[in-house]
Amino acid sequence: MPTLILKQKITKGYEHWLAAYDGAEELRSSKYGIKTIYRGQDAADADTIHVVMYTPSMEVIEEHMQNEADLIAAAGGDTDPDSMTMSIASD
């Protein structure tokens, strides 16, 4: 199971993003099998978040990001691909 380490800009503030992200945890878990290990705000940049998660496969995370694009945008996730970095680690 790949472990993803994400860094992304947000556009609607951390508290808004956090409420939306936490509110979608059950959806990510039950529909996609994605499990959040850590989520938090960058200490030096209030408009950047970090997320560490397990995903069953890279295809699943891609499906989630496509299917839930409106949810991600409503949460304040910056939809510009250049605003995010993703590192993939193995278990």
Backbone as JSON Lines, residues from 0, in Angstrom:
{"i":0,"aa":"M","n":[0.85,-1.17,0.0],"ca":[0.0,0.0,0.0],"c":[0.89,1.24,0.0]}
{"i":1,"aa":"P","n":[0.83,2.07,-1.04],"ca":[1.66,3.27,-1.08],"c":[1.29,4.27,0.02]}
{"i":2,"aa":"T","n":[2.29,4.95,0.52],"ca":[2.09,6.06,1.44],"c":[2.39,7.33,0.67]}
{"i":3,"aa":"L","n":[1.45,8.27,0.67],"ca":[1.62,9.53,-0.04],"c":[1.94,10.64,0.95]}
{"i":4,"aa":"I","n":[2.84,11.5,0.57],"ca":[3.19,12.68,1.35],"c":[2.89,13.87,0.45]}
{"i":5,"aa":"L","n":[1.86,14.63,0.82],"ca":[1.38,15.73,-0.01],"c":[1.67,17.08,0.64]}
{"i":6,"aa":"K","n":[1.98,18.04,-0.19],"ca":[2.13,19.43,0.23],"c":[1.36,20.24,-0.79]}
{"i":7,"aa":"Q","n":[0.41,21.06,-0.29],"ca":[-0.46,21.79,-1.22],"c":[-0.83,23.16,-0.68]}
{"i":8,"aa":"K","n":[-0.96,24.1,-1.59],"ca":[-1.48,25.42,-1.26],"c":[-2.99,25.32,-1.09]}
{"i":9,"aa":"I","n":[-3.54,26.12,-0.18],"ca":[-4.99,26.2,0.0],"c":[-5.41,27.65,-0.22]}
{"i":10,"aa":"T","n":[-6.68,27.82,-0.57],"ca":[-7.14,29.15,-0.96],"c":[-8.2,29.74,-0.04]}
{"i":11,"aa":"K","n":[-8.74,28.96,0.89],"ca":[-9.84,29.45,1.73],"c":[-9.51,29.46,3.21]}
{"i":12,"aa":"G","n":[-8.26,29.36,3.56],"ca":[-7.85,29.37,4.96],"c":[-7.83,27.97,5.56]}
{"i":13,"aa":"Y","n":[-6.96,27.82,6.55],"ca":[-6.73,26.5,7.15],"c":[-7.95,25.95,7.87]}
{"i":14,"aa":"E","n":[-8.63,26.75,8.65],"ca":[-9.78,26.25,9.41],"c":[-10.87,25.74,8.48]}
{"i":15,"aa":"H","n":[-11.12,26.47,7.4],"ca":[-12.12,26.03,6.41],"c":[-11.68,24.71,5.77]}
{"i":16,"aa":"W","n":[-10.42,24.66,5.34],"ca":[-9.91,23.44,4.72],"c":[-9.98,22.26,5.68]}
{"i":17,"aa":"L","n":[-9.57,22.48,6.94],"ca":[-9.54,21.41,7.93],"c":[-10.93,20.83,8.18]}
{"i":18,"aa":"A","n":[-11.93,21.69,8.33],"ca":[-13.3,21.21,8.55],"c":[-13.78,20.37,7.36]}
{"i":19,"aa":"A","n":[-13.5,20.84,6.15],"ca":[-13.92,20.1,4.96],"c":[-13.15,18.79,4.83]}
{"i":20,"aa":"Y","n":[-11.84,18.82,5.07],"ca":[-11.02,17.62,4.96],"c":[-11.47,16.57,5.97]}
{"i":21,"aa":"D","n":[-11.59,16.98,7.23],"ca":[-12.03,16.03,8.26],"c":[-13.44,15.53,8.0]}
{"i":22,"aa":"G","n":[-14.3,16.39,7.45],"ca":[-15.66,15.99,7.14],"c":[-15.76,14.94,6.04]}
{"i":23,"aa":"A","n":[-14.74,14.83,5.21],"ca":[-14.73,13.86,4.12],"c":[-13.93,12.6,4.45]}
{"i":24,"aa":"E","n":[-13.48,12.46,5.68],"ca":[-12.66,11.29,6.06],"c":[-13.41,9.98,5.83]}
{"i":25,"aa":"E","n":[-14.67,9.92,6.23],"ca":[-15.46,8.7,6.06],"c":[-15.62,8.36,4.58]}
{"i":26,"aa":"L","n":[-15.85,9.36,3.75],"ca":[-15.94,9.14,2.3],"c":[-14.66,8.55,1.75]}
{"i":27,"aa":"R","n":[-13.52,9.16,2.09],"ca":[-12.23,8.65,1.59],"c":[-12.0,7.22,2.06]}
{"i":28,"aa":"S","n":[-12.33,6.95,3.3],"ca":[-12.08,5.62,3.87],"c":[-13.01,4.56,3.29]}
{"i":29,"aa":"S","n":[-14.31,4.83,3.31],"ca":[-15.26,3.8,2.89],"c":[-15.32,3.61,1.38]}
{"i":30,"aa":"K","n":[-15.25,4.69,0.61],"ca":[-15.39,4.59,-0.85],"c":[-14.08,4.22,-1.54]}
{"i":31,"aa":"Y","n":[-12.94,4.7,-0.97],"ca":[-11.67,4.53,-1.67],"c":[-10.63,3.72,-0.9]}
{"i":32,"aa":"G","n":[-10.86,3.5,0.38],"ca":[-9.88,2.77,1.19],"c":[-8.66,3.61,1.53]}
{"i":33,"aa":"I","n":[-8.8,4.95,1.47],"ca":[-7.7,5.87,1.77],"c":[-7.75,6.2,3.27]}
{"i":34,"aa":"K","n":[-6.6,6.13,3.92],"ca":[-6.53,6.41,5.35],"c":[-5.55,7.55,5.62]}
{"i":35,"aa":"T","n":[-6.04,8.58,6.31],"ca":[-5.17,9.7,6.68],"c":[-4.34,9.32,7.89]}
{"i":36,"aa":"I","n":[-3.04,9.56,7.81],"ca":[-2.13,9.34,8.92],"c":[-1.86,10.66,9.64]}
{"i":37,"aa":"Y","n":[-1.72,11.73,8.86],"ca":[-1.43,13.05,9.41],"c":[-1.96,14.11,8.46]}
{"i":38,"aa":"R","n":[-2.49,15.2,9.02],"ca":[-2.81,16.38,8.24],"c":[-2.55,17.58,9.12]}
{"i":39,"aa":"G","n":[-1.95,18.61,8.55],"ca":[-1.64,19.8,9.34],"c":[-1.2,20.95,8.46]}
{"i":40,"aa":"Q","n":[-0.99,22.07,9.12],"ca":[-0.64,23.33,8.48],"c":[0.87,23.53,8.54]}
{"i":41,"aa":"D","n":[1.42,24.08,7.49],"ca":[2.84,24.4,7.47],"c":[3.12,25.48,8.52]}
{"i":42,"aa":"A","n":[4.15,25.28,9.32],"ca":[4.48,26.22,10.39],"c":[4.95,27.57,9.85]}
{"i":43,"aa":"A","n":[5.5,27.59,8.65],"ca":[6.04,28.83,8.09],"c":[5.12,29.49,7.06]}
{"i":44,"aa":"D","n":[4.08,28.78,6.61],"ca":[3.19,29.31,5.56],"c":[1.76,28.87,5.85]}
{"i":45,"aa":"A","n":[0.94,29.79,6.33],"ca":[-0.44,29.48,6.73],"c":[-1.31,28.99,5.58]}
{"i":46,"aa":"D","n":[-0.9,29.23,4.33],"ca":[-1.67,28.79,3.18],"c":[-1.14,27.51,2.55]}
{"i":47,"aa":"T","n":[-0.37,26.75,3.3],"ca":[0.15,25.47,2.82],"c":[-0.2,24.39,3.84]}
{"i":48,"aa":"I","n":[-0.67,23.26,3.33],"ca":[-1.0,22.12,4.2],"c":[-0.12,20.94,3.83]}
{"i":49,"aa":"H","n":[0.01,20.01,4.77],"ca":[0.73,18.76,4.57],"c":[-0.21,17.62,4.95]}
{"i":50,"aa":"V","n":[-0.23,16.57,4.13],"ca":[-1.06,15.41,4.41],"c":[-0.22,14.16,4.12]}
{"i":51,"aa":"V","n":[-0.3,13.2,5.04],"ca":[0.31,11.89,4.83],"c":[-0.83,10.88,4.88]}
{"i":52,"aa":"M","n":[-0.92,10.04,3.85],"ca":[-2.03,9.07,3.79],"c":[-1.6,7.77,3.13]}
{"i":53,"aa":"Y","n":[-2.3,6.71,3.5],"ca":[-2.18,5.43,2.81],"c":[-3.25,5.39,1.72]}
{"i":54,"aa":"T","n":[-2.9,4.82,0.59],"ca":[-3.87,4.58,-0.48],"c":[-3.65,3.16,-0.99]}
{"i":55,"aa":"P","n":[-4.72,2.45,-1.34],"ca":[-4.54,1.09,-1.86],"c":[-3.66,1.04,-3.11]}
{"i":56,"aa":"S","n":[-3.74,2.08,-3.95],"ca":[-2.93,2.14,-5.17],"c":[-2.93,3.58,-5.68]}
{"i":57,"aa":"M","n":[-2.04,3.87,-6.58],"ca":[-2.01,5.2,-7.18],"c":[-3.24,5.43,-8.04]}
{"i":58,"aa":"E","n":[-3.77,4.36,-8.64],"ca":[-4.99,4.49,-9.43],"c":[-6.16,4.95,-8.56]}
{"i":59,"aa":"V","n":[-6.21,4.47,-7.33],"ca":[-7.28,4.85,-6.41],"c":[-7.19,6.33,-6.06]}
{"i":60,"aa":"I","n":[-6.01,6.83,-5.76],"ca":[-5.88,8.25,-5.41],"c":[-6.22,9.12,-6.62]}
{"i":61,"aa":"E","n":[-5.84,8.69,-7.81],"ca":[-6.19,9.43,-9.02],"c":[-7.71,9.45,-9.23]}
{"i":62,"aa":"E","n":[-8.35,8.3,-9.0],"ca":[-9.81,8.22,-9.11],"c":[-10.48,9.15,-8.1]}
{"i":63,"aa":"H","n":[-9.99,9.12,-6.87],"ca":[-10.53,10.0,-5.83],"c":[-10.39,11.47,-6.23]}
{"i":64,"aa":"M","n":[-9.23,11.86,-6.71],"ca":[-9.0,13.25,-7.05],"c":[-9.87,13.68,-8.25]}
{"i":65,"aa":"Q","n":[-10.12,12.78,-9.17],"ca":[-11.01,13.08,-10.3],"c":[-12.46,13.16,-9.86]}
{"i":66,"aa":"N","n":[-12.92,12.12,-9.16],"ca":[-14.33,12.04,-8.76],"c":[-14.71,13.11,-7.75]}
{"i":67,"aa":"E","n":[-13.81,13.48,-6.91],"ca":[-14.11,14.42,-5.83],"c":[-13.49,15.8,-6.06]}
{"i":68,"aa":"A","n":[-13.23,16.15,-7.31],"ca":[-12.61,17.44,-7.64],"c":[-13.42,18.61,-7.11]}
{"i":69,"aa":"D","n":[-14.74,18.53,-7.19],"ca":[-15.58,19.63,-6.69],"c":[-15.46,19.76,-5.18]}
{"i":70,"aa":"L","n":[-15.41,18.64,-4.48],"ca":[-15.25,18.64,-3.02],"c":[-13.9,19.23,-2.63]}
{"i":71,"aa":"I","n":[-12.87,18.85,-3.34],"ca":[-11.52,19.35,-3.06],"c":[-11.47,20.86,-3.3]}
{"i":72,"aa":"A","n":[-12.07,21.32,-4.39],"ca":[-12.08,22.75,-4.69],"c":[-12.9,23.52,-3.65]}
{"i":73,"aa":"A","n":[-14.05,22.98,-3.24],"ca":[-14.89,23.64,-2.23],"c":[-14.16,23.73,-0.89]}
{"i":74,"aa":"A","n":[-13.29,22.78,-0.61],"ca":[-12.52,22.8,0.64],"c":[-11.43,23.86,0.6]}
{"i":75,"aa":"G","n":[-11.14,24.36,-0.59],"ca":[-10.1,25.36,-0.72],"c":[-8.8,24.81,-1.24]}
{"i":76,"aa":"G","n":[-8.82,23.56,-1.7],"ca":[-7.62,23.0,-2.31],"c":[-7.36,23.73,-3.62]}
{"i":77,"aa":"D","n":[-6.17,24.23,-3.8],"ca":[-5.81,24.94,-5.03],"c":[-5.8,23.93,-6.17]}
{"i":78,"aa":"T","n":[-6.58,24.2,-7.22],"ca":[-6.69,23.24,-8.32],"c":[-5.54,23.32,-9.32]}
{"i":79,"aa":"D","n":[-4.63,24.26,-9.14],"ca":[-3.46,24.37,-10.01],"c":[-2.49,23.24,-9.65]}
{"i":80,"aa":"P","n":[-2.21,22.33,-10.6],"ca":[-1.31,21.21,-10.29],"c":[0.06,21.64,-9.77]}
{"i":81,"aa":"D","n":[0.5,22.85,-10.16],"ca":[1.8,23.33,-9.69],"c":[1.78,23.74,-8.22]}
{"i":82,"aa":"S","n":[0.59,23.79,-7.62],"ca":[0.49,24.18,-6.21],"c":[0.67,22.99,-5.27]}
{"i":83,"aa":"M","n":[0.84,21.79,-5.83],"ca":[0.94,20.59,-5.0],"c":[2.19,19.78,-5.36]}
{"i":84,"aa":"T","n":[2.81,19.22,-4.35],"ca":[3.85,18.22,-4.57],"c":[3.4,16.94,-3.91]}
{"i":85,"aa":"M","n":[3.73,15.82,-4.51],"ca":[3.35,14.51,-4.0],"c":[4.58,13.61,-4.05]}
{"i":86,"aa":"S","n":[4.92,13.04,-2.9],"ca":[5.97,12.05,-2.85],"c":[5.33,10.71,-2.52]}
{"i":87,"aa":"I","n":[5.84,9.66,-3.12],"ca":[5.3,8.32,-2.92],"c":[6.36,7.49,-2.21]}
{"i":88,"aa":"A","n":[5.95,6.9,-1.08],"ca":[6.84,6.03,-0.32],"c":[6.21,4.65,-0.22]}
{"i":89,"aa":"S","n":[7.02,3.63,-0.11],"ca":[6.49,2.27,0.08],"c":[6.42,1.95,1.56]}
{"i":90,"aa":"D","n":[5.69,0.88,1.9],"ca":[5.63,0.5,3.32],"c":[6.8,-0.35,3.67]}
